[in-house]
Amino acid sequence: MRTLLVALLALAALSARASQPETPQPATPAKGTPADLSPAQKAAMDQVLDALLRAQARRTTAEKAGAFFRSESPLPLSELKIVMEEPTPVPGTPHAYRTRGKASFLRAEADGASPVAHTRTFESISELDANGQTHVTAFTVE
């Protein structure tokens, strides 16, 4: 019974609000927009964005390298290990990072043969697209 009473009171309050015309509120500029930030706050935001983009560059490069070395080999790989340097900004290209690394793996050169150790170096360029997603736009193996 009490639940029904609470529901009826809530419905009555909503109906009363719906019947009153809304008065438009004057638009106020949003606080905390980049234009309102101090130079120190902008620098802090730039550092956070840089750290985020570097992390995304590392993630997308690791995914690309793993997929590349697994698909490149006609025979299965084992113990694939990818080690990367810290991504560095690409001069003149905003939100683009260069990542260099090495892939180490074991691969049997023929069916039934003992696995042979291999190491390959690679480099990737990761960029932020218009939708805010990071993609590897170039991947080269030396």
ABEGO torsion letter per residue (X at the ends): XAAAAAAAAAAAAAAAAAABBBBBBBBBBBBGBAAABBAAAAAAAAAAAAAAAAAAAAAAAAAAAAAAAAAABABBBBGBBBBBBBBBBBBGBBGBBBBBBBBBBBBBABBGBBBBBBBBBBBBBBBBBAAGBBBBABBBBX
